[in-house]
Amino acid sequence: MNNIVVFPILIPFIVGLVMVIFRNNIQVQRWLSVFGVVAIGFVAVLLMNQIRSEGIQTLQLGGWQAPFGISMVADMFSALLILTSSIVAFACLFFAFNSIGKERESFYFYPMFLFLLTGINGSFLTGDIFHLFVNFEVMLIASYVLISLGGKKVQLRESIKYVLINVISSFLFLVAIAYLYAVTGTLNLAHLSVRVAEVGQDGLLTVVAILFLIVFGLKAALFLFFWLPGSYSAPPTAVAAIFAALLTKVGIYAIFRMFTLVFYHEPQITHLLIGIMGALTMVLGAIGAVAHWDIKKILAYNVIIAVGFIIAGLASFTSAAILGSIYYLIHDIIIKALIFLLGGTVIALAGTSKLNEMSGLIRNHPYLGWIFFIAALSLGGIPPLSGFIGKVYITQGTFEAGYYWLGAIGLITSLMVLYSIMKIFMNGFWGETALSKDMEKGTTKGLMFPIALLTVATIALGVGAEGIHVYIDIATQALLNPSLYIEAVFGGEPMP
C-alpha cells in the first residue's frame, strides 16, 4: 500500500475543481495551476527515488485485493513520463500566460489544462484496462474543450474531425475490452498477463491484440494519422504544444504497456506488424514534413515521424531498442513542446505561417533564432543533444533484431526531419529582414522564459545522459520482465 501513487492524479483533479470556483479571478487560477504542476513534478521525483530503492509501487483502491479492485501501479516508466509531462506542462502554462488571451482564460482554460493532466497521469498509473479507458476519456474530454476554445472557424472544423475520430476509437476500445474480458475473465493488467501466458496467445487473442493496436494506433497517430496535421494546427500555440508533447505519447505508452506486459507471446505477428506500421508512419510523415512550406504543417508531420521512430524500438523488442525508445520518448516530449512554442512565436511575429512570406527574423531576434537552431539539431538527432542518444540505441536494437530495413528507414527519415526543420530556420530566420520591429505582428515579451527552460532541458538531457541512464535502465528491465510488474501488483499473494 502506497498512497503517494495516486497523488499525480488527485493533485491536478482537486486543483482543477478549486479553480472552477475562481473563474473570474485569473491571477488566482494562474498561480493555482503552477502550484498543481510543480506539485506533480515533486511527487514524480519522490516516486522515482522510491521505485529505485524499493521497486515498483502499487496501491489497491478501496483496499480490494488485486485483481478484484482497481490497481494503481507506478513503475519507473510511468514515473519518468509523469515527471517529463510536468516539466512540459510548466513551460506551456507560462507561455499561455502571455499568449492565450483573457477571453480563453475566462472560459476555464486553466481548469481544463489540469483536467487534461489528470487523464494523462491516470493513464500512466492505472493497472486496469477499463480504468485506462476511463482516463483516456477524461483526457479526451478536456482536449475537446481546449481544441475548440475560442471558437475560430478553423478550430471548430478541425475539432469536429478530432472528436469524431476519437469517438470511433473509443468505441473500438470498448469492443476490444469486451472481447478480452470474455476470453480471460479479468481486466487487471497483471492478471491479464498471467491469464494470457497460461492459455497461450492463440489466434483469437492475437486478433484482439491487433484490435488494441488499431485503437491505440489511432490515438497515437501510428500509421492512422490523417486526423493529426489539421487538428494540431488549429488551437493556440500553448495548447498545440501540450497536445504535440503529450497526447500521442499516451497512446504510445498504452501500446508499450499492452505489448510488453500482455501481448508479447507472438512477436513474429504482433511486433512485426508494429514495425511495419512504424516504418510506414515514419516514411509518410517525413514526406509530409518535407513537402509542406507551412510551419504548422511541418511541425505536425514531425510529431508523426517521431511516433513511428519510438514504436520501431518496441517492434525490435531488444534491451537496447526498448532503452532507446524510452529515452527518445522523454526527449520527444520536451523537444516537441519546445519546437511548437518556437514555431508559434515565429508565426506570431511574422503574422503568417507560410515560409515564403517571412525571412530575416534572426536580426531582430537573435536569441530566438539560435534557440531554434539548437532545437532543430536536437530534433534531427545531432550529438551531444538529447535526440542523438535515443536514436543510437533504437538503431542498434533494430539491427540486433535483424530489422535492418527498419533501422535504415529510421536513419533516412531522421535526415528528412533535419531538412524540414532547417527549412524553417533558413527561410524564417536567415536572409534579408522582411519585417522591422515596428512592422512585426506580435512580440516575444514573456515568451522566452518557457522556451529557454525547455532548451536547457533538451541540452541537459543530452549532456547529462549518464545521470538519467540508471532510471531509464530500471524502466527498461521492468518492461522486458513482466514478472516484476505482476509480483508488485499481487504482492506475493496467491493469484486467483
C-alpha positions in Angstrom: 0.0 0.0 0.0 1.4 3.4 -1.0 -0.9 6.4 -1.1 1.6 8.6 -2.9 0.9 6.6 -6.1 -2.4 8.3 -6.6 -1.2 11.9 -5.9 -0.3 12.7 -9.5 -4.0 12.1 -10.3 -5.5 13.7 -7.3 -3.4 16.9 -7.4 -4.5 18.2 -10.8 -8.1 17.0 -10.3 -8.5 18.8 -7.0 -6.7 21.9 -8.1 -8.8 22.0 -11.3 -12.0 21.8 -9.3 -10.9 24.6 -7.0 -10.0 26.8 -10.0 -13.6 26.5 -11.3 -14.7 28.4 -8.2 -12.3 31.2 -9.1 -13.4 31.6 -12.7 -13.4 35.4 -12.5 -10.0 35.6 -10.8 -7.5 34.8 -13.5 -4.5 35.6 -11.3 -5.5 33.0 -8.7 -6.1 30.4 -11.5 -2.6 31.0 -12.8 -0.9 30.6 -9.5 -3.0 27.5 -8.6 -2.2 25.9 -12.0 1.5 26.5 -11.5 1.3 25.1 -7.9 -0.5 22.0 -9.2 2.1 21.3 -11.9 5.0 21.9 -9.6 3.5 19.6 -7.0 3.0 16.8 -9.6 6.7 17.1 -10.6 7.8 16.9 -6.9 5.7 13.8 -6.3 7.1 12.2 -9.5 10.7 12.7 -8.2 9.7 11.1 -4.9 8.1 8.2 -6.8 11.2 7.7 -8.9 13.5 7.5 -5.9 11.1 5.2 -4.1 10.9 2.9 -7.1 14.7 2.9 -7.4 15.2 1.8 -3.8 12.1 -0.3 -3.1 10.8 -1.5 -6.6 7.5 -0.9 -8.3 5.0 0.9 -6.1 1.3 -0.1 -6.0 -2.0 0.9 -4.5 -5.2 -1.1 -4.4 -8.1 1.3 -4.4 -10.7 0.7 -1.7 -8.5 -1.9 -0.1 -9.7 -4.6 -2.5 -7.0 -7.2 -3.3 -6.0 -7.4 -6.9 -7.5 -8.3 -9.3 -10.9 -7.6 -7.8 -10.3 -3.9 -7.3 -8.6 -1.2 -9.3 -4.9 -1.3 -9.0 -2.7 1.8 -9.4 0.8 0.9 -10.4 3.9 3.2 -10.6 6.9 1.7 -12.3 9.9 3.7 -13.4 8.5 4.0 -17.0 5.3 5.8 -15.8 7.1 7.9 -13.2 9.6 9.2 -15.8 6.8 10.1 -18.1 4.9 11.9 -15.3 8.0 14.0 -14.4 8.6 14.9 -18.0 5.0 15.8 -18.5 5.0 18.1 -15.5 8.1 19.9 -16.9 6.5 20.5 -20.3 3.2 21.5 -18.7 5.0 24.1 -16.5 6.6 25.6 -19.6 3.3 25.6 -21.6 1.5 27.3 -18.7 4.0 30.1 -18.6 3.8 30.5 -22.4 -0.1 30.6 -22.1 0.1 33.4 -19.5 1.3 35.8 -22.2 -0.3 34.4 -25.3 -3.6 32.6 -24.7 -5.7 35.7 -24.2 -8.1 36.9 -21.5 -11.2 35.5 -23.3 -9.9 31.9 -23.2 -8.6 32.3 -19.7 -12.1 33.3 -18.6 -13.7 30.2 -20.0 -12.0 27.6 -17.9 -8.7 27.2 -19.8 -6.7 26.5 -16.7 -9.1 24.0 -15.1 -9.3 22.1 -18.4 -5.5 22.2 -18.6 -5.3 20.5 -15.2 -8.1 18.0 -16.1 -6.1 17.1 -19.2 -3.1 16.3 -16.9 -5.4 14.3 -14.6 -6.4 12.0 -17.5 -2.8 11.7 -18.8 -1.3 10.9 -15.4 -4.2 8.4 -14.7 -3.4 6.6 -18.0 0.3 6.3 -16.9 -0.6 4.9 -13.5 -3.6 2.7 -13.9 -3.2 -1.1 -13.6 -6.6 -1.8 -15.0 -7.6 -1.8 -18.7 -11.1 -0.4 -18.2 -9.7 2.3 -15.9 -7.3 3.1 -18.7 -10.3 3.7 -20.9 -11.8 6.0 -18.3 -8.6 8.0 -18.1 -8.4 8.3 -21.8 -11.9 9.7 -21.8 -11.1 12.3 -19.1 -8.1 13.4 -21.1 -10.0 13.5 -24.4 -13.0 15.5 -22.9 -10.6 18.1 -21.6 -8.8 18.2 -25.0 -12.2 18.6 -26.8 -12.7 21.8 -24.9 -9.1 23.1 -25.3 -9.0 22.5 -29.1 -12.3 24.4 -29.6 -11.8 27.1 -27.0 -12.0 30.5 -28.8 -14.5 29.3 -31.4 -12.5 30.2 -34.5 -13.7 28.7 -37.8 -10.6 26.5 -38.3 -10.8 25.3 -34.7 -14.4 24.2 -35.0 -13.8 22.5 -38.3 -10.8 20.5 -37.0 -12.4 19.8 -33.6 -15.3 18.0 -35.3 -12.8 15.8 -37.1 -10.8 15.3 -33.9 -13.9 14.4 -31.8 -15.3 12.1 -34.5 -12.0 10.1 -34.8 -11.7 9.7 -31.0 -15.3 8.7 -30.6 -14.7 5.9 -33.1 -11.5 4.8 -31.4 -13.2 4.9 -28.0 -16.0 2.6 -29.3 -13.4 0.2 -30.7 -11.6 0.4 -27.4 -14.7 -0.8 -25.6 -15.2 -3.6 -28.1 -11.6 -4.8 -27.6 -12.1 -4.7 -23.8 -15.3 -6.7 -24.1 -13.6 -9.4 -26.2 -10.6 -9.5 -23.9 -12.8 -9.9 -20.8 -14.9 -12.6 -22.5 -11.7 -14.6 -23.2 -9.7 -14.0 -20.0 -12.4 -13.1 -17.4 -10.3 -10.2 -16.0 -9.4 -6.6 -16.6 -6.4 -6.2 -14.3 -3.3 -5.8 -16.5 -1.1 -8.0 -14.2 -3.8 -10.7 -14.1 -4.3 -10.4 -17.9 -0.6 -11.1 -18.3 -0.9 -14.2 -16.2 -4.1 -15.5 -17.9 -2.7 -14.9 -21.4 0.5 -16.7 -20.5 -1.5 -19.6 -19.1 -3.9 -20.1 -22.0 -1.4 -19.1 -24.7 -1.8 -16.3 -27.2 -3.9 -18.2 -29.7 -5.5 -16.8 -32.9 -8.4 -15.1 -31.1 -6.2 -13.3 -28.6 -3.9 -12.3 -31.4 -6.8 -10.7 -33.2 -7.8 -8.9 -30.0 -4.2 -7.7 -29.7 -4.4 -6.3 -33.2 -7.7 -4.6 -32.4 -6.0 -2.9 -29.4 -3.1 -1.9 -31.7 -5.6 -0.2 -34.1 -7.3 1.6 -31.1 -4.0 2.9 -29.6 -2.6 3.5 -33.1 -5.5 5.9 -33.8 -4.8 7.7 -30.5 -1.0 7.7 -31.0 -1.2 8.6 -34.8 0.6 5.4 -35.6 0.0 5.0 -39.4 -3.6 6.1 -38.9 -2.5 9.8 -38.6 -4.7 11.5 -41.2 -6.5 13.5 -38.5 -3.4 14.9 -36.7 -1.9 17.6 -39.0 -5.1 19.7 -39.1 -6.1 19.1 -35.5 -2.7 20.1 -34.1 -2.5 23.2 -36.4 -5.8 24.7 -35.2 -5.6 25.5 -31.5 -3.5 28.3 -29.9 0.3 27.7 -29.6 0.3 26.7 -25.9 -2.5 24.2 -26.5 -0.9 22.8 -29.7 2.4 22.4 -27.8 0.9 20.4 -25.0 -1.1 18.3 -27.5 2.1 17.6 -29.6 4.1 16.8 -26.5 1.7 14.6 -24.6 -1.5 13.3 -26.3 0.1 11.0 -28.8 2.6 9.8 -26.1 -0.3 8.5 -24.0 -1.2 6.2 -27.0 2.4 5.2 -27.3 2.6 4.4 -23.6 -0.6 2.2 -23.9 1.0 0.3 -26.8 4.2 -0.3 -24.9 2.3 -1.4 -21.8 0.0 -3.8 -23.6 2.7 -5.3 -25.9 5.3 -5.8 -23.2 3.0 -7.0 -20.4 0.1 -8.8 -22.0 0.6 -9.5 -25.7 4.2 -10.4 -26.0 3.9 -14.1 -26.9 3.6 -13.9 -30.7 6.1 -11.2 -31.6 6.5 -12.6 -35.1 3.0 -11.4 -35.7 2.2 -8.5 -33.4 5.6 -6.9 -33.2 6.3 -7.4 -36.9 3.0 -5.6 -37.6 4.0 -2.8 -35.2 7.3 -2.5 -37.0 5.6 -2.2 -40.4 3.2 0.4 -39.1 6.1 2.3 -37.5 8.0 2.2 -40.8 5.1 3.5 -42.8 4.4 6.2 -40.3 8.0 7.4 -40.5 8.0 7.4 -44.3 4.7 9.1 -44.8 5.3 11.6 -42.0 8.7 12.5 -43.5 7.2 13.0 -46.9 4.6 15.4 -45.5 7.2 17.3 -43.5 9.5 17.8 -46.5 6.6 18.6 -48.9 4.9 21.4 -46.9 6.0 25.0 -46.7 3.7 25.9 -43.9 5.3 25.9 -40.4 2.2 24.4 -38.7 2.0 21.5 -41.1 5.8 20.8 -41.0 5.7 20.7 -37.2 2.6 18.5 -37.1 4.2 16.0 -39.5 7.3 15.9 -37.3 5.1 14.7 -34.5 4.0 11.8 -36.7 7.6 10.8 -37.7 8.6 10.6 -34.0 5.7 8.2 -33.2 7.0 5.8 -35.9 10.5 6.0 -34.7 9.7 5.4 -31.0 7.5 2.4 -32.0 10.4 0.9 -34.0 12.1 0.2 -30.7 9.2 -1.8 -29.4 9.0 -3.7 -32.7 12.6 -4.7 -32.3 11.9 -5.8 -28.7 15.6 -5.9 -27.6 17.1 -4.4 -24.5 18.9 -1.7 -26.5 15.8 -0.8 -28.5 13.5 -0.5 -25.6 16.0 1.6 -23.7 16.4 3.8 -26.7 12.6 4.1 -27.1 12.2 5.3 -23.5 15.0 7.8 -23.8 13.7 9.1 -27.1 10.2 9.3 -25.8 11.3 11.5 -23.0 13.4 13.6 -25.4 10.5 13.9 -27.8 8.0 15.1 -25.2 10.4 18.0 -24.4 11.5 18.8 -27.9 8.0 18.7 -29.4 6.8 21.2 -26.8 9.8 23.4 -27.5 9.6 23.4 -31.3 5.8 24.1 -31.2 6.4 27.0 -28.8 9.2 28.3 -31.1 7.1 27.8 -34.2 4.1 29.6 -32.6 6.3 32.5 -31.6 7.7 32.8 -35.2 4.1 32.8 -36.6 3.1 35.5 -34.1 6.0 37.7 -35.1 5.5 37.3 -38.8 1.8 37.2 -38.8 1.8 34.2 -41.1 2.8 30.5 -41.1 3.9 30.5 -44.7 7.6 30.3 -45.1 7.7 32.2 -48.4 6.2 35.2 -46.7 8.9 35.6 -44.0 12.7 36.0 -43.7 15.5 37.5 -41.6 13.9 37.3 -38.2 17.3 36.5 -36.6 18.4 40.1 -37.0 15.8 41.4 -34.6 15.5 38.2 -32.5 19.0 36.6 -32.3 18.2 34.6 -29.2 15.1 33.1 -30.7 16.9 32.2 -33.9 19.8 30.4 -32.2 17.5 28.6 -29.8 15.5 27.4 -32.8 18.8 26.2 -34.4 19.6 24.2 -31.3 16.1 22.7 -31.2 16.4 21.8 -34.9 19.7 20.0 -34.2 18.2 18.1 -31.2 15.2 17.1 -33.2 17.5 15.8 -36.0 19.5 13.7 -33.5 22.8 15.7 -33.7 25.2 14.9 -30.8 25.5 15.8 -28.0 21.9 16.9 -27.8 19.1 14.6 -26.4 17.8 13.2 -29.7 21.1 11.5 -30.6 21.3 9.0 -27.7 17.8 7.6 -28.2 18.4 7.3 -32.0 21.6 5.4 -31.5 20.1 2.8 -29.1 16.9 2.3 -31.3 19.0 1.8 -34.4 21.3 -0.6 -32.6 18.3 -2.5 -31.3 16.7 -2.8 -34.8 20.0 -4.2 -36.2 20.3 -6.6 -33.3 16.7 -7.9 -34.0 17.6 -8.3 -37.7 15.2 -5.5 -38.7 17.9 -3.7 -40.8 15.2 -2.2 -43.1 13.5 -0.6 -40.0 16.8 0.9 -38.8 17.6 2.2 -42.2 14.2 3.9 -42.6 14.7 5.5 -39.2 18.1 6.9 -40.2 16.9 8.2 -43.6 13.8 9.8 -42.1 16.0 11.5 -39.4 17.8 13.3 -42.2 14.4 14.3 -43.7 13.4 15.6 -40.2 16.6 17.7 -40.0 15.9 19.1 -43.5 12.3 20.0 -42.8 13.2 21.9 -39.6 16.2 23.6 -41.1 14.0 24.7 -43.9 12.1 26.8 -41.3 15.3 28.2 -39.9 16.8 29.1 -43.3 13.6 30.7 -44.6 12.3 32.2 -41.5 15.4 33.5 -39.7 18.1 33.7 -42.4 18.1 36.1 -45.4 17.0 39.7 -45.8 14.9 41.1 -43.0 11.4 41.4 -44.3 9.9 43.0 -41.2 11.2 45.8 -39.0 10.4 45.6 -35.3 7.6 48.1 -35.8 6.1 46.0 -38.5 6.0 42.8 -36.5 2.5 41.5 -35.7 3.5 40.1 -32.3 6.1 40.2 -29.5 8.4 37.8 -27.6 7.7 39.5 -24.3 7.1 36.9 -21.6 7.6 34.0 -24.1 11.3 33.5 -23.9 11.4 32.1 -20.3 9.4 28.8 -21.1 11.3 28.5 -24.4 14.7 28.9 -22.6 13.6 26.4 -19.9 12.8 23.7 -22.4 16.1 24.4 -24.3 18.1 23.9 -21.2 16.1 20.7 -20.6 17.0 19.2 -24.0 20.6 20.2 -23.7 20.8 18.7 -20.1 19.1 15.5 -21.3 21.8 15.0 -23.9 24.9 16.2 -22.0 23.8 14.7 -18.7 22.5 11.4 -20.1 24.6 9.4 -17.7 22.7 10.8 -14.7 19.3 9.7 -16.0 20.6 6.4 -17.5 20.1 4.4 -14.3 16.4 5.3 -14.2 15.8 4.5 -17.8 17.7 1.2 -17.4 15.3 0.3 -14.5 12.3 1.2 -16.6 13.7 -1.0 -19.5 14.2 -4.0 -17.3 10.7 -3.8 -15.9 9.2 -3.7 -19.4 11.3 -6.6 -20.5 10.5 -8.7 -17.4 6.7 -8.7 -16.8 7.1 -10.8 -13.7 8.3 -7.7 -11.8 5.1 -5.9 -12.6 3.0 -9.0 -11.7 4.8 -9.6 -8.4 4.4 -5.9 -7.4 0.6 -5.9 -8.1 -0.1 -9.2 -6.3 2.5 -8.6 -3.5 3.3 -12.3 -3.1 -0.4 -13.2 -2.6 -1.7 -16.3 -4.5 -3.3 -15.4 -7.8 -7.0 -16.4 -8.4 
